[in-house]
Amino acid sequence: MRADKFIELVKRYSDFTELTPQMLNEFIEKVIVHEADKSSGERKQIVDIYLNYIGNFAIPEKYDGLTDEEREVQRALEEKRARQRAYSRNWYAKNKDKKEVSEKPA
């Protein structure tokens, strides 16, 4: 019965040119935004969207919404960030002693 109500709602708005607040209110029950995770060096945040009549809507893990070209750009950006982090770690390790010497009071 709940699925039928949701399908009825979808059919009502199947052909639209503008997304209105009224449409959003009819579709979305609640949105839960979880705390951001920065442990991997990249900020990631989980957002749960609960739709009326059907509950939590989850996009399959395999679908990332990117084209092959966008995936390649993303991969290159991740590699660049990894190189920058490695360079920064090495630079800090080499210059740690110099920094400690310059910070000592005379």
Secondary structure, DSSP 4 states (H G I P E B T S, - for coil): -HHHHHHHHHHHTSS-SS--HHHHHHHEEEEEEPPPB-TTSS-B--EEEEETTTEEE---TT-----HHHHHHHHHHHHHHHHHHHHHHHHHHHHHHHHHHHHS--
